[in-house]
Amino acid sequence: MFSLPRMRTAKDVEAYLDRLGRAYRATDEGGTFVLEGARSVPIALRVDPPLVVLRANVGKVPTDRETVIFRRLLELNASSLVHSSYGIIEDNIHLGSALALENLDLNELQAALDEIEMALAQQAPSLFELSRTNS
């Protein structure tokens, strides 16, 4: 007899974080965890069925450099990121990823976290510099 796998929960995700050896803290909101990311940028992980959403706030969008920043974010989305993407929420640049909770596995979560950390370590510094450069 074939049985469907059970839906993953926040407890499963927390167990994955433990298995990965990731330092995190659970927030008062059930299913939300804060992880220390590269360059001391926190990564928020939210279990919000049917998704697991990861997000890091990279910084403010400088109003006098929007076009240059937006172009660079689109280039990075197209050339360097597989699981994640840059986006704008209000006036902030965010790096995020969404994974299906139903069949989430350890390797998939690790790949998404690794990509976000790589981007924070390698791409965020140039984004900070680009935002400070005079037009």
MIFIKOL-736101 format. One record per atom (N, C-alpha, C, O, CB): residue in one letter; x, y, z. Coordinates in steps of 0.1 Angstrom, whole numbers, padded with zeros to 4 digits, always signed. Atoms other than C-alpha are relative to their C-alpha. Last residue first. Glycine has a CB too. Layout:
BEGIN
AXYZ
...
% end
This chain:
BEGIN
S+0005+0002+0014
S+0258+0595-0095
S+0008+0008-0010
S+0006+0008-0022
S-0015+0005-0001
N+0007-0011+0005
N+0278+0593-0063
N-0004-0002-0015
N+0003-0008-0022
N+0009+0013+0001
T-0007-0007+0011
T+0287+0559-0051
T-0008+0012-0005
T-0020+0010-0006
T+0003-0010-0011
R-0007-0012-0005
R+0272+0550-0017
R+0006+0008-0011
R+0010+0020-0009
R+0010-0004+0010
S+0010-0009-0005
S+0245+0526-0031
S+0007+0013+0005
S+0000+0023+0006
S-0008-0007+0011
L+0008-0006+0011
L+0271+0509-0053
L-0010+0010+0005
L-0012+0021-0001
L-0007-0011-0008
E-0009-0009+0006
E+0293+0503-0022
E-0007+0007-0012
E-0005+0020-0013
E+0013-0007-0006
F-0002-0011-0009
F+0265+0487-0003
F+0009+0011-0006
F+0006+0023-0005
F+0007-0005+0014
L+0012-0008+0000
L+0256+0466-0033
L+0001+0012+0009
L-0004+0023+0006
L-0012-0009+0004
S+0000-0008+0012
S+0292+0456-0037
S-0012+0008-0001
S-0012+0019-0007
S+0002-0009-0012
P-0009-0011-0001
P+0293+0445+0000
P+0000+0009-0013
P+0001+0021-0012
P+0014-0006+0002
A+0005-0011-0008
A+0260+0426-0004
A+0011+0011+0001
A+0007+0023+0000
A-0004-0005+0014
Q+0007-0010+0008
Q+0273+0404-0033
Q-0004+0013+0008
Q-0004+0024+0003
Q-0012-0006-0006
Q-0006-0004+0013
Q+0299+0382-0018
Q-0006+0011-0007
Q+0001+0019-0013
Q+0001-0012-0009
A-0014-0002-0001
A+0291+0376+0019
A+0006+0006-0013
A+0015+0014-0012
A+0006-0014+0003
L-0003-0010-0010
L+0254+0382+0017
L+0015+0003+0002
L+0019+0014+0003
L-0006-0004+0014
A+0004-0013+0005
A+0251+0363-0015
A+0003+0011+0010
A+0008+0022+0006
A-0015+0000-0004
M-0010-0003+0010
M+0270+0333-0001
M-0003+0014-0006
M+0006+0022-0008
M+0000-0010-0011
E-0012-0004-0007
E+0248+0334+0030
E+0011+0004-0010
E+0018+0013-0008
E+0005-0011+0009
I+0003-0013-0006
I+0216+0334+0009
I+0013+0005+0007
I+0017+0016+0006
I-0011-0001+0010
E+0000-0010+0010
E+0230+0306-0012
E-0003+0014+0005
E+0004+0023+0001
E-0011-0004-0010
D-0014-0002+0005
D+0240+0285+0018
D+0000+0011-0011
D+0009+0019-0011
D+0006-0013-0006
L-0008-0007-0010
L+0206+0289+0034
L+0014+0003-0005
L+0019+0015-0003
L+0000-0007+0013
A+0005-0014+0000
A+0188+0278+0002
A+0007+0009+0010
A+0010+0020+0007
A-0015-0001+0004
A-0003-0007+0013
A+0211+0248-0003
A-0005+0014+0000
A+0002+0024-0004
A-0005-0008-0012
Q-0014-0004+0000
Q+0208+0238+0034
Q+0004+0008-0012
Q+0011+0018-0011
Q+0009-0013+0002
L-0001-0012-0009
L+0170+0239+0032
L+0014+0004+0001
L+0017+0016+0001
L-0005-0005+0014
E+0007-0012+0006
E+0170+0217+0001
E+0001+0012+0009
E+0004+0023+0004
E-0014-0003-0003
N-0009-0006+0011
N+0195+0193+0016
N-0005+0012-0007
N+0002+0021-0010
N+0003-0011-0010
L-0012-0006-0006
L+0175+0188+0048
L+0009+0007-0011
L+0013+0018-0009
L+0008-0010+0008
D-0010+0009-0006
D+0142+0180+0030
D+0013+0008+0005
D+0014+0020+0002
D+0005-0011-0010
L-0013-0006-0003
L+0111+0199+0023
L+0009-0010+0006
L+0005-0018+0014
L-0002+0012+0010
N-0011+0010+0002
N+0083+0178+0009
N+0014+0005+0003
N+0023+0001-0003
N-0001-0006-0014
E+0005+0013+0001
E+0052+0197+0021
E+0010-0011-0001
E+0010-0021+0006
E-0010-0001-0011
L-0001+0007-0013
L+0070+0228+0032
L-0003-0015-0001
L+0002-0023+0006
L-0009+0007+0010
A+0012+0007-0004
A+0076+0241-0003
A+0002-0008+0012
A+0011-0016+0013
A-0004-0010-0012
L-0001+0015+0002
L+0105+0265-0003
L-0013-0006+0004
L-0020-0002+0013
L+0012-0006+0008
A+0011+0007-0004
A+0106+0303-0006
A+0001-0015-0004
A+0004-0018-0015
A-0014+0006-0005
S+0002+0013+0007
S+0137+0324-0009
S-0012-0006+0006
S-0015-0004+0018
S+0012-0010+0002
G+0010+0010-0006
G+0146+0359+0000
G-0001-0013-0008
G+0004-0013-0020
G-0013+0006+0001
L-0005+0012+0007
L+0172+0387-0003
L-0009-0011+0006
L-0009-0013+0018
L+0015-0003+0002
H+0000+0013-0007
H+0157+0420+0007
H+0004-0011-0009
H+0002-0011-0021
H-0015-0003+0005
I-0004+0011+0008
I+0165+0455-0004
I-0001-0012+0008
I+0006-0013+0019
I+0014+0002-0007
N-0011+0009-0004
N+0146+0481+0017
N+0002-0011-0011
N-0007-0017-0016
N-0002-0006+0013
D-0013-0006+0004
D+0126+0511+0008
D+0012-0008+0003
D+0023-0003+0003
D+0002+0014+0006
E+0000-0014-0003
E+0091+0494+0009
E+0013+0006-0005
E+0015+0006-0017
E-0001+0002+0016
I+0011-0001-0009
I+0100+0458+0003
I+0001+0014+0006
I+0010+0017+0013
I-0001-0011+0011
I+0001-0012-0008
I+0123+0455-0027
I-0013-0001+0008
I-0024-0003+0003
I+0000+0013-0010
G+0013-0007+0002
G+0134+0422-0041
G+0000+0012+0008
G+0009+0015+0017
G-0012-0009+0003
Y+0001-0013-0007
Y+0165+0401-0045
Y-0013+0006-0003
Y-0019+0004-0014
Y+0012+0009-0005
S+0000-0011+0009
S+0162+0364-0054
S-0001+0013+0009
S-0005+0013+0020
S-0013+0000-0009
S+0004-0012-0006
S+0168+0330-0040
S-0001+0011-0010
S+0002+0009-0022
S+0011+0004+0011
H+0011+0002-0010
H+0170+0294-0050
H-0006+0013+0005
H-0017+0013+0010
H+0005-0009+0011
V+0008+0011+0005
V+0192+0298-0082
V-0013-0001+0009
V-0024-0002+0004
V+0008-0013+0000
L+0008+0006-0010
L+0211+0331-0078
L-0009-0011-0006
L-0015-0009-0017
L-0009+0011+0007
S-0007+0006-0011
S+0241+0343-0097
S-0009-0007+0010
S-0003-0014+0019
S+0007+0011+0007
S-0013+0007+0002
S+0232+0353-0132
S+0006-0007+0012
S+0014-0016+0009
S+0010+0010-0004
A-0001+0008+0013
A+0195+0363-0135
A+0013-0008-0001
A+0013-0019-0007
A-0001+0009-0011
N+0011+0010+0000
N+0189+0375-0099
N+0002-0010-0012
N+0000-0022-0011
N-0014+0007+0000
L-0003+0010-0009
L+0223+0392-0099
L-0010-0011+0001
L-0007-0023+0002
L+0002+0006+0015
E-0011+0008+0006
E+0215+0411-0131
E+0004-0011+0010
E+0007-0023+0005
E+0012+0009-0002
L+0005+0008+0011
L+0181+0421-0117
L+0011-0009-0006
L+0009-0020-0009
L-0007+0008-0011
L+0008+0011-0006
L+0197+0434-0085
L-0006-0010-0010
L-0005-0022-0008
L-0012+0006+0009
R-0010+0010-0006
R+0223+0453-0105
R-0008-0011+0007
R-0003-0023+0006
R+0009+0008+0010
R-0006+0007+0011
R+0195+0470-0126
R+0010-0011+0005
R+0010-0022+0001
R+0008+0009-0010
F+0009+0010+0005
F+0176+0479-0095
F+0005-0008-0012
F+0003-0020-0013
F-0013+0008-0005
I+0001+0011-0010
I+0207+0495-0079
I-0010-0011-0006
I-0007-0023-0005
I-0006+0005+0014
V-0012+0007-0001
V+0215+0516-0109
V-0001-0013+0009
V+0003-0024+0005
V+0012+0008+0004
T-0002+0007+0013
T+0180+0527-0114
T+0012-0009+0000
T+0011-0020-0005
T+0000+0011-0011
E+0009+0011+0002
E+0175+0535-0077
E+0002-0008-0013
E+0002-0020-0013
E-0014+0005+0000
R-0007+0011+0008
R+0206+0555-0072
R-0009-0011-0004
R-0004-0022-0007
R+0012-0005+0008
D-0007-0006+0011
D+0193+0589-0059
D+0007-0010-0009
D+0013-0007-0019
D+0010+0010+0005
T+0009-0005+0010
T+0167+0572-0038
T+0006+0006-0012
T+0000+0007-0022
T-0009+0011+0007
P-0002-0014+0000
P+0192+0550-0020
P-0008+0006-0011
P-0008+0002-0023
P+0015+0003-0003
V-0002-0004+0014
V+0176+0516-0015
V+0002+0015+0000
V-0006+0023+0005
V-0012-0004-0009
K+0009-0010+0007
K+0181+0507+0021
K+0003+0002-0014
K+0015+0000-0019
K+0001+0013+0008
G-0002-0014-0002
G+0198+0475+0033
G-0010+0009-0007
G-0019+0004-0015
G+0014+0004-0003
V-0013-0004+0004
V+0203+0438+0029
V+0003+0014+0002
V+0014+0018+0005
V+0002-0003-0015
N+0001-0014+0004
N+0173+0426+0049
N+0014+0005-0003
N+0023+0005+0006
N-0006+0009+0011
A-0010-0008-0006
A+0174+0388+0049
A-0001+0015-0005
A-0003+0017-0017
A+0015-0005-0002
R-0002-0013+0005
R+0145+0365+0041
R+0011+0007+0009
R+0012+0005+0021
R-0013+0008+0002
L-0013-0005-0005
L+0137+0328+0042
L+0002+0015-0005
L-0001+0017-0017
L+0012-0009-0003
V-0005-0012+0006
V+0101+0316+0037
V+0013+0004+0007
V+0013+0005+0020
V-0011+0011+0000
V-0011-0004-0010
V+0091+0280+0044
V+0006+0012-0007
V+0011+0011-0018
V+0010-0011+0003
L-0013-0004+0003
L+0058+0275+0025
L+0009+0001+0012
L+0005+0002+0023
L+0000+0013-0008
P-0008+0012+0005
P+0025+0256+0026
P+0014+0003-0003
P+0021-0004-0010
P-0007-0006-0012
P+0005+0010+0009
P+0023+0265+0054
P-0009+0007-0011
P-0017+0015-0008
P-0008-0010+0007
D+0013-0006+0003
D+0040+0296+0069
D-0006-0009-0010
D-0006-0006-0022
D+0001+0015-0005
V+0007+0011+0005
V+0073+0284+0085
V-0015+0005-0001
V-0021+0007+0009
V+0001-0013+0010
R+0014+0001-0005
R+0092+0316+0088
R-0006-0012-0007
R-0007-0014-0019
R-0008+0013-0004
L+0006+0012+0006
L+0130+0319+0086
L-0014-0002+0006
L-0015-0003+0018
L+0009-0013+0003
A+0013+0004-0006
A+0145+0353+0092
A-0005-0012-0008
A-0005-0012-0020
A-0010+0011+0000
I+0008+0007+0010
I+0182+0356+0083
I-0013-0004+0007
I-0012-0012+0017
I+0007-0012-0008
P+0009+0011-0004
P+0201+0381+0104
P-0008-0005-0012
P-0012+0002-0020
P-0009+0004+0011
V+0013-0003+0004
V+0230+0400+0088
V-0010-0011+0004
V-0007-0022+0000
V-0001+0003-0016
S+0009-0003-0011
S+0261+0396+0108
S-0014+0005-0004
S-0020+0012+0004
S+0007+0010+0009
R-0002-0014-0002
R+0283+0397+0076
R-0010+0005+0011
R-0014+0017+0012
R-0003+0008-0012
A-0013-0006+0003
A+0270+0362+0068
A+0000+0015+0002
A-0010+0022+0001
A+0004-0003-0015
G-0005+0001+0014
G+0238+0352+0085
G+0014+0006-0002
G+0020+0011+0008
G-0009+0006-0010
E-0011-0009+0002
E+0229+0346+0122
E+0005-0003-0014
E+0009-0014-0017
E+0011-0001+0010
L-0013+0006+0001
L+0195+0328+0122
L+0011+0011-0003
L+0008+0021-0009
L+0001-0011-0011
V-0010-0010+0005
V+0162+0341+0134
V+0013-0007+0001
V+0018-0012+0011
V-0001+0013+0008
F-0013+0001-0006
F+0133+0316+0137
F+0009+0011-0006
F+0007+0015-0018
F+0006-0014-0003
T-0009-0010+0005
T+0096+0319+0131
T+0013-0001+0008
T+0013-0002+0020
T-0006+0014+0002
G-0004+0003+0014
G+0073+0289+0134
G+0009+0010-0006
G+0012+0009-0018
G-0012-0002-0008
G-0003+0014+0003
G+0054+0301+0165
G+0004-0002-0015
G-0002+0004-0024
G-0012-0008+0003
E+0010+0004+0011
E+0056+0339+0169
E+0004-0015-0003
E+0015-0017-0008
E+0001+0009-0012
D+0012+0002-0007
D+0075+0344+0202
D-0011-0004-0010
D-0021-0011-0006
D-0005+0013+0007
T+0007-0012-0005
T+0107+0340+0183
T-0013-0003+0007
T-0016-0015+0007
T-0003+0010-0012
A+0014+0000+0004
A+0129+0309+0180
A-0006+0013+0006
A-0003+0018+0017
A-0008-0012+0006
R+0009-0002-0012
R+0166+0316+0182
R-0014+0000-0006
R-0017+0005-0016
R+0003+0013+0007
Y+0012-0007+0002
Y+0192+0302+0158
Y-0007+0003+0013
Y-0004-0003+0023
Y-0010-0008-0010
A+0004-0008-0012
A+0227+0288+0156
A-0013+0008-0004
A-0013+0014-0014
A+0011+0010+0005
R+0002-0014+0001
R+0229+0263+0128
R-0005+0006+0013
R-0014+0001+0020
R-0011+0003-0011
G-0009-0007-0009
G+0244+0229+0134
G-0001+0015-0001
G+0008+0022+0003
G+0014-0004-0003
L-0010-0008+0008
L+0228+0215+0102
L+0010+0008+0009
L+0019+0014+0005
L-0007+0010-0008
R-0009+0010+0007
R+0211+0188+0123
R+0010+0008-0008
R+0022+0002-0010
R-0009-0008-0009
D-0008+0007-0010
D+0197+0215+0147
D+0010-0009-0007
D+0022-0009-0004
D-0008-0008+0010
L-0010-0011-0004
L+0184+0236+0117
L+0010-0006+0011
L+0022-0003+0010
L-0007+0012+0006
Y-0010-0002+0011
Y+0168+0204+0104
Y+0010+0010+0003
Y+0022+0008+0001
Y-0008+0004-0013
A-0008+0012+0000
A+0151+0197+0137
A+0011+0001-0011
A+0022-0003-0008
A-0008-0013-0001
E-0009-0003-0011
E+0137+0233+0137
E+0010-0012+0002
E+0022-0010+0005
E-0008+0002+0013
V-0009-0010+0004
V+0123+0226+0103
V+0010+0003+0011
V+0022+0005+0008
V-0007+0013-0005
D-0009+0007+0009
D+0107+0194+0115
D+0011+0010-0005
D+0022+0006-0006
D-0008-0005-0012
K-0008+0009-0008
K+0092+0212+0145
K+0010-0007-0009
K+0022-0009-0005
K-0008-0010+0008
A-0011-0009-0006
A+0079+0240+0122
A+0009-0009+0008
A+0021-0006+0009
A-0006+0011+0008
T+0005-0010-0009
T+0059+0212+0104
T+0012+0009+0004
T+0023+0007+0000
T-0007-0006+0013
R-0010-0005-0010
R+0063+0189+0075
R-0006+0011+0008
R-0015+0017+0005
R+0013+0005-0008
M-0004-0014+0002
M+0033+0173+0059
M+0010+0004+0011
M+0008+0001+0022
M-0013+0010+0001
R+0008-0010-0008
R+0031+0136+0062
R+0006+0014-0003
R+0018+0015-0006
R+0002-0004+0015
P-0008-0005-0011
P+0044+0115+0033
P-0008+0010+0008
P-0016+0017+0002
P+0014+0005-0004
L-0006-0013+0003
L+0017+0099+0012
L+0008+0004+0012
L+0004+0001+0024
L-0011+0010-0003
S+0005-0011-0009
S+0010+0062+0017
S+0008+0013-0003
S+0020+0013-0006
S+0002-0004+0015
F-0008-0013+0001
F+0013+0035-0009
F-0006+0010+0009
F-0018+0012+0009
F+0000+0005-0015
M+0008-0012+0000
M+0000+0000+0000
M+0009+0012+0000
M+0019+0013+0007
M-0010+0000+0012
% end
